[in-house]
Amino acid sequence: MDDLDIRSSLTHFVGIKFDASGKVYFFATPFDDSEEGDILVADTINGIEIGLVASAPRPLDEYDGQIELRRILRHPTKSDLDDYEDAIKRSKKALKIATEQAAKLGLDMKISDAVYSPFRNTCTISFFAEHRVDFRELAKILASQLGCYIDLRMKAARDKAKMVGGIGLCGLPLCCSNFLEGFGAISISMAKNQMLTLNIPKLSGPCNKLMCCLAYEDEMYSKEKARFPKVGSIIHTPDGDYMIRDFNILSEIVRIVSTENSSDIKTIGLDEMDDLAKGRIRPKVIIEKAAVAGDASLPESQFLNEIQKEEEEKQKRERNRDKKDRNFNQKQNNNKNNQNNKGNNQQGHKEQNNNQNNNRPRHNRHHGHGNRPNNHNPRNFQPNNNKNNK
């Protein structure tokens, strides 16, 4: 049978598991009667392998993956079944020997499982470790005792959680041990995108890594956030200018705060905020007066008067704000000029003191009396014997 005939006979695809980790690989198959737990021989990327059916066959047209499917070769023969049973026995033996030898060598590692492949004469041994482990000596010992090629693989923390299992913070079994077939990239930016509190312990699972469920709704949050205004942006309303403080995507609630009064905080719906920003909602004063009168509508003249009053009040607020800004800038300039003048005065005073110090006569270093004569010294005193001078 040529390759074209083989491809034309592949009408379904099926999921196959090869080891205890539970990872499922999909293969194209000509058999539509396989059931979960059946044994099939598959052509894998590492060669011929024997695996267990993990999911029932489905039509090949429903496969939407990007990876080209390899194929199922056949149902197992008696020889294949004998090899499969022998592989199970050798795997258990390899697990026991590897655990004992790792303890003898004092290696900081925990052997998790061992899988022997009869077709490749290879034993794949997985282990967990906190840090990198030099297992070269262990591989030599196992190769000599088991008589096959040894492939030692260190598994990550998420793989350990997938194998051990457990209960998540939601109270349900861990996703990785329940239905996840692989692990995608999880980053803290996903938590930021969903506006969650950045508390790493609460965002981490039993594996001490960020929870996989953070990726489930990340795309939806990114799409929905585009409907909301940016936090910190300003919207103009009939009651004044307001800044977007925060919002809730699920309830579609936006919280705004007045730019003039920080205690003026309002919570409005997303649709209401759009109408308010675009001027499709009447000013608050008009709505209140209409409600008191018992009529939701107002005469056109009264409506225009109210609009004019609101506009005048708005202009008045803007003038007051501009006046405050001018006074503040003038005060800043005055403070700056005063500091400059103070600095110039201090510099001039310093120069004057230096000139005075330069003009002051220097003291004699030895006697400390400057240029004055030393007549006060008793040794230099000479009595005046001229009596006529009395």
MARNU-859109 format. One record per residue (C-alpha): residue number from 0; residue in three letters; x, y, z. Coordinates in nm, 3 decimals. Example, Ala and Ser with C-alpha at 12.3 -4.5 7.8 and 13.67 -1.06 7.14 Angstrom:
BEGIN
+-----+------+---------+---------+---------+
: pos : code :       x :       y :       z :
+-----+------+---------+---------+---------+
:   0 :  Ala :   1.230 :  -0.450 :   0.780 :
:   1 :  Ser :   1.367 :  -0.106 :   0.714 :
+-----+------+---------+---------+---------+
This chain:
BEGIN
+-----+------+---------+---------+---------+
: pos : code :       x :       y :       z :
+-----+------+---------+---------+---------+
:   0 :  Met :   0.000 :   0.000 :   0.000 :
:   1 :  Asp :   0.154 :   0.333 :  -0.107 :
:   2 :  Asp :   0.151 :   0.652 :   0.095 :
:   3 :  Leu :  -0.152 :   0.794 :  -0.091 :
:   4 :  Asp :  -0.364 :   0.492 :  -0.007 :
:   5 :  Ile :  -0.253 :   0.509 :   0.356 :
:   6 :  Arg :  -0.350 :   0.877 :   0.384 :
:   7 :  Ser :  -0.686 :   0.818 :   0.220 :
:   8 :  Ser :  -0.764 :   0.549 :   0.477 :
:   9 :  Leu :  -0.710 :   0.786 :   0.772 :
:  10 :  Thr :  -1.062 :   0.906 :   0.848 :
:  11 :  His :  -1.046 :   0.982 :   1.223 :
:  12 :  Phe :  -0.810 :   1.113 :   1.488 :
:  13 :  Val :  -0.762 :   0.979 :   1.839 :
:  14 :  Gly :  -0.581 :   1.082 :   2.159 :
:  15 :  Ile :  -0.304 :   0.857 :   2.291 :
:  16 :  Lys :  -0.114 :   0.857 :   2.626 :
:  17 :  Phe :   0.231 :   0.700 :   2.654 :
:  18 :  Asp :   0.331 :   0.758 :   3.018 :
:  19 :  Ala :   0.197 :   0.834 :   3.362 :
:  20 :  Ser :   0.215 :   1.213 :   3.315 :
:  21 :  Gly :  -0.114 :   1.192 :   3.130 :
:  22 :  Lys :  -0.019 :   1.415 :   2.836 :
:  23 :  Val :  -0.234 :   1.332 :   2.534 :
:  24 :  Tyr :  -0.102 :   1.325 :   2.178 :
:  25 :  Phe :  -0.332 :   1.312 :   1.877 :
:  26 :  Phe :  -0.284 :   1.072 :   1.585 :
:  27 :  Ala :  -0.469 :   1.011 :   1.263 :
:  28 :  Thr :  -0.621 :   0.665 :   1.255 :
:  29 :  Pro :  -0.818 :   0.445 :   1.015 :
:  30 :  Phe :  -1.000 :   0.286 :   1.311 :
:  31 :  Asp :  -1.326 :   0.437 :   1.431 :
:  32 :  Asp :  -1.409 :   0.165 :   1.683 :
:  33 :  Ser :  -1.132 :   0.226 :   1.937 :
:  34 :  Glu :  -1.241 :   0.278 :   2.296 :
:  35 :  Glu :  -1.075 :   0.451 :   2.589 :
:  36 :  Gly :  -0.813 :   0.221 :   2.742 :
:  37 :  Asp :  -0.742 :   0.023 :   2.423 :
:  38 :  Ile :  -0.383 :  -0.039 :   2.320 :
:  39 :  Leu :  -0.262 :   0.091 :   1.982 :
:  40 :  Val :   0.075 :   0.100 :   1.806 :
:  41 :  Ala :   0.163 :   0.451 :   1.686 :
:  42 :  Asp :   0.433 :   0.604 :   1.470 :
:  43 :  Thr :   0.571 :   0.880 :   1.694 :
:  44 :  Ile :   0.845 :   1.133 :   1.636 :
:  45 :  Asn :   1.074 :   0.911 :   1.846 :
:  46 :  Gly :   0.986 :   0.594 :   1.658 :
:  47 :  Ile :   0.728 :   0.319 :   1.709 :
:  48 :  Glu :   0.556 :   0.331 :   2.050 :
:  49 :  Ile :   0.274 :   0.150 :   2.227 :
:  50 :  Gly :   0.014 :   0.371 :   2.397 :
:  51 :  Leu :  -0.331 :   0.375 :   2.552 :
:  52 :  Val :  -0.634 :   0.542 :   2.394 :
:  53 :  Ala :  -0.725 :   0.852 :   2.600 :
:  54 :  Ser :  -1.015 :   0.985 :   2.391 :
:  55 :  Ala :  -1.260 :   0.824 :   2.152 :
:  56 :  Pro :  -1.200 :   0.865 :   1.777 :
:  57 :  Arg :  -1.351 :   1.169 :   1.609 :
:  58 :  Pro :  -1.386 :   1.255 :   1.238 :
:  59 :  Leu :  -1.068 :   1.395 :   1.091 :
:  60 :  Asp :  -1.257 :   1.698 :   0.953 :
:  61 :  Glu :  -1.308 :   1.822 :   1.311 :
:  62 :  Tyr :  -0.936 :   1.846 :   1.383 :
:  63 :  Asp :  -0.837 :   2.214 :   1.402 :
:  64 :  Gly :  -0.479 :   2.187 :   1.527 :
:  65 :  Gln :  -0.180 :   2.340 :   1.354 :
:  66 :  Ile :   0.050 :   2.037 :   1.384 :
:  67 :  Glu :   0.036 :   1.770 :   1.118 :
:  68 :  Leu :  -0.090 :   1.445 :   1.264 :
:  69 :  Arg :   0.120 :   1.130 :   1.259 :
:  70 :  Arg :  -0.066 :   0.804 :   1.222 :
:  71 :  Ile :  -0.168 :   0.492 :   1.408 :
:  72 :  Leu :   0.002 :   0.188 :   1.256 :
:  73 :  Arg :  -0.206 :  -0.104 :   1.376 :
:  74 :  His :  -0.383 :  -0.282 :   1.653 :
:  75 :  Pro :  -0.131 :  -0.463 :   1.873 :
:  76 :  Thr :  -0.029 :  -0.816 :   1.779 :
:  77 :  Lys :   0.050 :  -1.088 :   2.034 :
:  78 :  Ser :   0.416 :  -0.994 :   2.009 :
:  79 :  Asp :   0.327 :  -0.629 :   2.072 :
:  80 :  Leu :   0.125 :  -0.723 :   2.380 :
:  81 :  Asp :   0.410 :  -0.934 :   2.516 :
:  82 :  Asp :   0.649 :  -0.644 :   2.463 :
:  83 :  Tyr :   0.404 :  -0.407 :   2.633 :
:  84 :  Glu :   0.375 :  -0.630 :   2.942 :
:  85 :  Asp :   0.754 :  -0.670 :   2.955 :
:  86 :  Ala :   0.794 :  -0.291 :   2.929 :
:  87 :  Ile :   0.568 :  -0.242 :   3.233 :
:  88 :  Lys :   0.777 :  -0.484 :   3.440 :
:  89 :  Arg :   1.106 :  -0.326 :   3.334 :
:  90 :  Ser :   0.969 :   0.020 :   3.407 :
:  91 :  Lys :   0.885 :  -0.077 :   3.766 :
:  92 :  Lys :   1.229 :  -0.231 :   3.809 :
:  93 :  Ala :   1.399 :   0.082 :   3.669 :
:  94 :  Leu :   1.200 :   0.306 :   3.905 :
:  95 :  Lys :   1.309 :   0.106 :   4.209 :
:  96 :  Ile :   1.677 :   0.089 :   4.109 :
:  97 :  Ala :   1.692 :   0.459 :   4.017 :
:  98 :  Thr :   1.544 :   0.559 :   4.354 :
:  99 :  Glu :   1.793 :   0.345 :   4.547 :
: 100 :  Gln :   2.098 :   0.461 :   4.351 :
: 101 :  Ala :   2.001 :   0.831 :   4.377 :
: 102 :  Ala :   1.982 :   0.791 :   4.756 :
: 103 :  Lys :   2.322 :   0.617 :   4.769 :
: 104 :  Leu :   2.486 :   0.893 :   4.569 :
: 105 :  Gly :   2.326 :   1.157 :   4.792 :
: 106 :  Leu :   2.161 :   1.338 :   4.501 :
: 107 :  Asp :   1.900 :   1.599 :   4.593 :
: 108 :  Met :   1.634 :   1.466 :   4.357 :
: 109 :  Lys :   1.310 :   1.268 :   4.372 :
: 110 :  Ile :   1.246 :   1.005 :   4.106 :
: 111 :  Ser :   0.885 :   1.032 :   3.986 :
: 112 :  Asp :   0.842 :   0.766 :   3.719 :
: 113 :  Ala :   1.022 :   0.544 :   3.468 :
: 114 :  Val :   0.894 :   0.441 :   3.123 :
: 115 :  Tyr :   1.064 :   0.169 :   2.922 :
: 116 :  Ser :   1.022 :   0.158 :   2.543 :
: 117 :  Pro :   1.076 :  -0.193 :   2.398 :
: 118 :  Phe :   1.105 :  -0.071 :   2.039 :
: 119 :  Arg :   1.385 :   0.175 :   2.113 :
: 120 :  Asn :   1.539 :  -0.009 :   2.409 :
: 121 :  Thr :   1.527 :   0.317 :   2.604 :
: 122 :  Cys :   1.421 :   0.391 :   2.959 :
: 123 :  Thr :   1.304 :   0.747 :   3.027 :
: 124 :  Ile :   1.334 :   0.840 :   3.396 :
: 125 :  Ser :   1.174 :   1.162 :   3.524 :
: 126 :  Phe :   1.265 :   1.336 :   3.848 :
: 127 :  Phe :   1.194 :   1.652 :   4.045 :
: 128 :  Ala :   1.461 :   1.877 :   4.197 :
: 129 :  Glu :   1.481 :   2.228 :   4.337 :
: 130 :  His :   1.812 :   2.297 :   4.162 :
: 131 :  Arg :   2.020 :   2.150 :   3.883 :
: 132 :  Val :   2.159 :   1.805 :   3.962 :
: 133 :  Asp :   2.471 :   1.639 :   3.823 :
: 134 :  Phe :   2.328 :   1.294 :   3.739 :
: 135 :  Arg :   2.604 :   1.169 :   3.506 :
: 136 :  Glu :   2.726 :   0.910 :   3.755 :
: 137 :  Leu :   2.369 :   0.793 :   3.814 :
: 138 :  Ala :   2.312 :   0.750 :   3.440 :
: 139 :  Lys :   2.623 :   0.531 :   3.409 :
: 140 :  Ile :   2.512 :   0.305 :   3.696 :
: 141 :  Leu :   2.157 :   0.266 :   3.563 :
: 142 :  Ala :   2.276 :   0.194 :   3.208 :
: 143 :  Ser :   2.498 :  -0.090 :   3.332 :
: 144 :  Gln :   2.230 :  -0.241 :   3.557 :
: 145 :  Leu :   1.930 :  -0.207 :   3.323 :
: 146 :  Gly :   2.111 :  -0.278 :   2.998 :
: 147 :  Cys :   1.950 :   0.001 :   2.796 :
: 148 :  Tyr :   1.991 :   0.366 :   2.709 :
: 149 :  Ile :   1.896 :   0.594 :   3.002 :
: 150 :  Asp :   1.720 :   0.927 :   2.940 :
: 151 :  Leu :   1.702 :   1.134 :   3.262 :
: 152 :  Arg :   1.461 :   1.428 :   3.247 :
: 153 :  Met :   1.403 :   1.695 :   3.509 :
: 154 :  Lys :   1.040 :   1.799 :   3.536 :
: 155 :  Ala :   0.914 :   2.146 :   3.628 :
: 156 :  Ala :   0.693 :   2.238 :   3.923 :
: 157 :  Arg :   0.379 :   2.243 :   3.707 :
: 158 :  Asp :   0.450 :   1.893 :   3.581 :
: 159 :  Lys :   0.477 :   1.779 :   3.941 :
: 160 :  Ala :   0.140 :   1.935 :   4.027 :
: 161 :  Lys :  -0.012 :   1.771 :   3.719 :
: 162 :  Met :   0.114 :   1.430 :   3.827 :
: 163 :  Val :   0.039 :   1.460 :   4.201 :
: 164 :  Gly :  -0.294 :   1.643 :   4.167 :
: 165 :  Gly :  -0.475 :   1.843 :   4.431 :
: 166 :  Ile :  -0.746 :   2.102 :   4.497 :
: 167 :  Gly :  -0.719 :   2.459 :   4.375 :
: 168 :  Leu :  -0.826 :   2.783 :   4.543 :
: 169 :  Cys :  -1.161 :   2.753 :   4.366 :
: 170 :  Gly :  -1.234 :   2.426 :   4.545 :
: 171 :  Leu :  -1.215 :   2.217 :   4.226 :
: 172 :  Pro :  -0.947 :   1.967 :   4.114 :
: 173 :  Leu :  -0.641 :   2.125 :   3.955 :
: 174 :  Cys :  -0.688 :   2.210 :   3.589 :
: 175 :  Cys :  -0.349 :   2.065 :   3.499 :
: 176 :  Ser :  -0.436 :   1.724 :   3.643 :
: 177 :  Asn :  -0.795 :   1.734 :   3.516 :
: 178 :  Phe :  -0.808 :   1.849 :   3.153 :
: 179 :  Leu :  -0.507 :   2.062 :   3.055 :
: 180 :  Glu :  -0.285 :   1.891 :   2.801 :
: 181 :  Gly :  -0.005 :   2.146 :   2.804 :
: 182 :  Phe :   0.117 :   2.458 :   2.979 :
: 183 :  Gly :   0.109 :   2.799 :   2.815 :
: 184 :  Ala :   0.291 :   3.115 :   2.912 :
: 185 :  Ile :   0.136 :   3.287 :   3.217 :
: 186 :  Ser :   0.255 :   3.639 :   3.307 :
: 187 :  Ile :   0.174 :   3.896 :   3.571 :
: 188 :  Ser :   0.048 :   4.128 :   3.294 :
: 189 :  Met :  -0.259 :   3.903 :   3.267 :
: 190 :  Ala :  -0.345 :   3.980 :   3.629 :
: 191 :  Lys :  -0.293 :   4.352 :   3.563 :
: 192 :  Asn :  -0.515 :   4.330 :   3.256 :
: 193 :  Gln :  -0.795 :   4.184 :   3.470 :
: 194 :  Met :  -0.733 :   4.454 :   3.736 :
: 195 :  Leu :  -0.665 :   4.198 :   4.008 :
: 196 :  Thr :  -0.479 :   4.279 :   4.327 :
: 197 :  Leu :  -0.114 :   4.195 :   4.264 :
: 198 :  Asn :  -0.083 :   3.959 :   4.559 :
: 199 :  Ile :   0.149 :   3.687 :   4.429 :
: 200 :  Pro :   0.063 :   3.422 :   4.694 :
: 201 :  Lys :  -0.307 :   3.454 :   4.616 :
: 202 :  Leu :  -0.243 :   3.440 :   4.242 :
: 203 :  Ser :  -0.027 :   3.127 :   4.267 :
: 204 :  Gly :  -0.134 :   2.765 :   4.268 :
: 205 :  Pro :   0.001 :   2.467 :   4.465 :
: 206 :  Cys :   0.300 :   2.460 :   4.228 :
: 207 :  Asn :   0.397 :   2.814 :   4.348 :
: 208 :  Lys :   0.355 :   2.937 :   3.990 :
: 209 :  Leu :   0.094 :   3.178 :   3.856 :
: 210 :  Met :  -0.240 :   3.002 :   3.817 :
: 211 :  Cys :  -0.317 :   2.874 :   3.469 :
: 212 :  Cys :  -0.674 :   3.008 :   3.491 :
: 213 :  Leu :  -0.539 :   3.364 :   3.455 :
: 214 :  Ala :  -0.513 :   3.295 :   3.082 :
: 215 :  Tyr :  -0.873 :   3.179 :   3.040 :
: 216 :  Glu :  -1.037 :   3.524 :   3.033 :
: 217 :  Asp :  -0.740 :   3.740 :   2.938 :
: 218 :  Glu :  -0.853 :   3.777 :   2.576 :
: 219 :  Met :  -1.208 :   3.871 :   2.680 :
: 220 :  Tyr :  -1.081 :   4.136 :   2.923 :
: 221 :  Ser :  -0.856 :   4.285 :   2.655 :
: 222 :  Lys :  -1.152 :   4.308 :   2.418 :
: 223 :  Glu :  -1.394 :   4.454 :   2.672 :
: 224 :  Lys :  -1.148 :   4.713 :   2.807 :
: 225 :  Ala :  -1.148 :   4.878 :   2.465 :
: 226 :  Arg :  -1.508 :   4.988 :   2.532 :
: 227 :  Phe :  -1.411 :   5.180 :   2.845 :
: 228 :  Pro :  -1.235 :   5.517 :   2.864 :
: 229 :  Lys :  -0.876 :   5.525 :   2.979 :
: 230 :  Val :  -0.824 :   5.576 :   3.352 :
: 231 :  Gly :  -0.712 :   5.935 :   3.413 :
: 232 :  Ser :  -0.886 :   6.080 :   3.107 :
: 233 :  Ile :  -1.116 :   6.384 :   3.141 :
: 234 :  Ile :  -1.480 :   6.402 :   3.030 :
: 235 :  His :  -1.681 :   6.724 :   3.005 :
: 236 :  Thr :  -2.029 :   6.717 :   3.158 :
: 237 :  Pro :  -2.293 :   6.984 :   3.223 :
: 238 :  Asp :  -2.192 :   6.966 :   3.594 :
: 239 :  Gly :  -1.826 :   7.026 :   3.522 :
: 240 :  Asp :  -1.517 :   6.827 :   3.427 :
: 241 :  Tyr :  -1.467 :   6.481 :   3.571 :
: 242 :  Met :  -1.175 :   6.241 :   3.564 :
: 243 :  Ile :  -1.211 :   5.865 :   3.512 :
: 244 :  Arg :  -1.104 :   5.708 :   3.841 :
: 245 :  Asp :  -1.168 :   5.336 :   3.777 :
: 246 :  Phe :  -1.423 :   5.099 :   3.626 :
: 247 :  Asn :  -1.562 :   4.748 :   3.657 :
: 248 :  Ile :  -1.578 :   4.549 :   3.336 :
: 249 :  Leu :  -1.823 :   4.283 :   3.456 :
: 250 :  Ser :  -2.082 :   4.527 :   3.596 :
: 251 :  Glu :  -2.004 :   4.795 :   3.333 :
: 252 :  Ile :  -1.978 :   5.062 :   3.603 :
: 253 :  Val :  -1.752 :   5.368 :   3.575 :
: 254 :  Arg :  -1.644 :   5.578 :   3.874 :
: 255 :  Ile :  -1.567 :   5.944 :   3.807 :
: 256 :  Val :  -1.435 :   6.220 :   4.035 :
: 257 :  Ser :  -1.465 :   6.594 :   3.991 :
: 258 :  Thr :  -1.149 :   6.781 :   3.893 :
: 259 :  Glu :  -1.247 :   7.071 :   4.121 :
: 260 :  Asn :  -1.374 :   6.880 :   4.423 :
: 261 :  Ser :  -1.211 :   6.546 :   4.506 :
: 262 :  Ser :  -1.501 :   6.452 :   4.734 :
: 263 :  Asp :  -1.747 :   6.473 :   4.442 :
: 264 :  Ile :  -1.740 :   6.109 :   4.326 :
: 265 :  Lys :  -2.010 :   5.958 :   4.105 :
: 266 :  Thr :  -2.077 :   5.602 :   3.988 :
: 267 :  Ile :  -2.254 :   5.575 :   3.654 :
: 268 :  Gly :  -2.313 :   5.310 :   3.391 :
: 269 :  Leu :  -2.100 :   5.284 :   3.079 :
: 270 :  Asp :  -2.386 :   5.378 :   2.844 :
: 271 :  Glu :  -2.491 :   5.668 :   3.067 :
: 272 :  Met :  -2.134 :   5.796 :   3.073 :
: 273 :  Asp :  -2.117 :   5.798 :   2.694 :
: 274 :  Asp :  -2.442 :   5.992 :   2.671 :
: 275 :  Leu :  -2.325 :   6.233 :   2.939 :
: 276 :  Ala :  -1.996 :   6.300 :   2.766 :
: 277 :  Lys :  -2.164 :   6.353 :   2.429 :
: 278 :  Gly :  -2.425 :   6.591 :   2.570 :
: 279 :  Arg :  -2.725 :   6.367 :   2.505 :
: 280 :  Ile :  -2.838 :   6.393 :   2.871 :
: 281 :  Arg :  -2.999 :   6.714 :   2.998 :
: 282 :  Pro :  -2.827 :   6.907 :   3.276 :
: 283 :  Lys :  -2.898 :   6.781 :   3.624 :
: 284 :  Val :  -3.080 :   7.103 :   3.730 :
: 285 :  Ile :  -3.330 :   7.075 :   3.447 :
: 286 :  Ile :  -3.415 :   6.715 :   3.524 :
: 287 :  Glu :  -3.475 :   6.797 :   3.892 :
: 288 :  Lys :  -3.707 :   7.090 :   3.811 :
: 289 :  Ala :  -3.901 :   6.883 :   3.561 :
: 290 :  Ala :  -3.949 :   6.610 :   3.820 :
: 291 :  Val :  -4.088 :   6.860 :   4.073 :
: 292 :  Ala :  -4.333 :   6.998 :   3.821 :
: 293 :  Gly :  -4.454 :   6.647 :   3.745 :
: 294 :  Asp :  -4.368 :   6.680 :   3.378 :
: 295 :  Ala :  -4.062 :   6.523 :   3.220 :
: 296 :  Ser :  -4.049 :   6.790 :   2.949 :
: 297 :  Leu :  -3.992 :   7.167 :   2.969 :
: 298 :  Pro :  -4.102 :   7.455 :   2.746 :
: 299 :  Glu :  -3.843 :   7.543 :   2.488 :
: 300 :  Ser :  -3.791 :   7.896 :   2.627 :
: 301 :  Gln :  -3.736 :   7.770 :   2.983 :
: 302 :  Phe :  -3.504 :   7.499 :   2.852 :
: 303 :  Leu :  -3.296 :   7.760 :   2.665 :
: 304 :  Asn :  -3.282 :   7.981 :   2.975 :
: 305 :  Glu :  -3.155 :   7.692 :   3.183 :
: 306 :  Ile :  -2.895 :   7.612 :   2.919 :
: 307 :  Gln :  -2.782 :   7.975 :   2.918 :
: 308 :  Lys :  -2.752 :   7.978 :   3.298 :
: 309 :  Glu :  -2.546 :   7.662 :   3.292 :
: 310 :  Glu :  -2.319 :   7.808 :   3.026 :
: 311 :  Glu :  -2.272 :   8.131 :   3.225 :
: 312 :  Glu :  -2.187 :   7.936 :   3.540 :
: 313 :  Lys :  -1.940 :   7.727 :   3.346 :
: 314 :  Gln :  -1.771 :   8.038 :   3.203 :
: 315 :  Lys :  -1.757 :   8.189 :   3.552 :
: 316 :  Arg :  -1.586 :   7.878 :   3.687 :
: 317 :  Glu :  -1.334 :   7.890 :   3.402 :
: 318 :  Arg :  -1.259 :   8.259 :   3.471 :
: 319 :  Asn :  -1.206 :   8.188 :   3.839 :
: 320 :  Arg :  -0.979 :   7.899 :   3.755 :
: 321 :  Asp :  -0.777 :   8.116 :   3.514 :
: 322 :  Lys :  -0.751 :   8.387 :   3.780 :
: 323 :  Lys :  -0.621 :   8.136 :   4.034 :
: 324 :  Asp :  -0.365 :   8.012 :   3.783 :
: 325 :  Arg :  -0.242 :   8.366 :   3.712 :
: 326 :  Asn :  -0.213 :   8.447 :   4.082 :
: 327 :  Phe :  -0.025 :   8.127 :   4.142 :
: 328 :  Asn :   0.219 :   8.194 :   3.856 :
: 329 :  Gln :   0.274 :   8.551 :   3.975 :
: 330 :  Lys :   0.341 :   8.428 :   4.328 :
: 331 :  Gln :   0.592 :   8.176 :   4.196 :
: 332 :  Asn :   0.772 :   8.445 :   3.996 :
: 333 :  Asn :   0.785 :   8.677 :   4.299 :
: 334 :  Asn :   0.931 :   8.400 :   4.514 :
: 335 :  Lys :   1.190 :   8.329 :   4.247 :
: 336 :  Asn :   1.288 :   8.699 :   4.221 :
: 337 :  Asn :   1.314 :   8.729 :   4.599 :
: 338 :  Gln :   1.543 :   8.429 :   4.612 :
: 339 :  Asn :   1.764 :   8.578 :   4.339 :
: 340 :  Asn :   1.784 :   8.914 :   4.521 :
: 341 :  Lys :   1.862 :   8.740 :   4.847 :
: 342 :  Gly :   2.140 :   8.547 :   4.680 :
: 343 :  Asn :   2.289 :   8.865 :   4.528 :
: 344 :  Asn :   2.277 :   9.045 :   4.866 :
: 345 :  Gln :   2.448 :   8.755 :   5.037 :
: 346 :  Gln :   2.719 :   8.749 :   4.769 :
: 347 :  Gly :   2.778 :   9.126 :   4.805 :
: 348 :  His :   2.795 :   9.103 :   5.182 :
: 349 :  Lys :   3.044 :   8.820 :   5.153 :
: 350 :  Glu :   3.267 :   9.023 :   4.919 :
: 351 :  Gln :   3.254 :   9.321 :   5.157 :
: 352 :  Asn :   3.362 :   9.104 :   5.449 :
: 353 :  Asn :   3.648 :   8.967 :   5.243 :
: 354 :  Asn :   3.770 :   9.320 :   5.161 :
: 355 :  Gln :   3.761 :   9.417 :   5.526 :
: 356 :  Asn :   3.957 :   9.109 :   5.623 :
: 357 :  Asn :   4.219 :   9.186 :   5.356 :
: 358 :  Asn :   4.269 :   9.543 :   5.486 :
: 359 :  Arg :   4.305 :   9.433 :   5.850 :
: 360 :  Pro :   4.673 :   9.419 :   5.966 :
: 361 :  Arg :   4.809 :   9.073 :   6.006 :
: 362 :  His :   4.925 :   8.953 :   6.348 :
: 363 :  Asn :   5.278 :   8.850 :   6.428 :
: 364 :  Arg :   5.276 :   8.477 :   6.429 :
: 365 :  His :   5.544 :   8.455 :   6.700 :
: 366 :  His :   5.423 :   8.715 :   6.948 :
: 367 :  Gly :   5.063 :   8.764 :   6.852 :
: 368 :  His :   5.082 :   9.147 :   6.882 :
: 369 :  Gly :   5.103 :   9.253 :   6.522 :
: 370 :  Asn :   5.337 :   9.544 :   6.449 :
: 371 :  Arg :   5.314 :   9.700 :   6.792 :
: 372 :  Pro :   5.646 :   9.743 :   6.979 :
: 373 :  Asn :   5.732 :   9.507 :   7.258 :
: 374 :  Asn :   5.791 :   9.777 :   7.513 :
: 375 :  His :   5.566 :   9.606 :   7.758 :
: 376 :  Asn :   5.818 :   9.323 :   7.794 :
: 377 :  Pro :   6.000 :   9.363 :   8.128 :
: 378 :  Arg :   6.325 :   9.252 :   7.973 :
: 379 :  Asn :   6.314 :   9.539 :   7.726 :
: 380 :  Phe :   6.246 :   9.802 :   7.997 :
: 381 :  Gln :   6.526 :  10.055 :   8.042 :
: 382 :  Pro :   6.502 :  10.298 :   8.335 :
: 383 :  Asn :   6.539 :  10.666 :   8.259 :
: 384 :  Asn :   6.820 :  10.806 :   8.472 :
: 385 :  Asn :   6.784 :  11.159 :   8.340 :
: 386 :  Lys :   6.657 :  11.343 :   8.642 :
: 387 :  Asn :   6.597 :  11.658 :   8.440 :
: 388 :  Asn :   6.312 :  11.494 :   8.274 :
: 389 :  Lys :   6.119 :  11.465 :   8.599 :
+-----+------+---------+---------+---------+
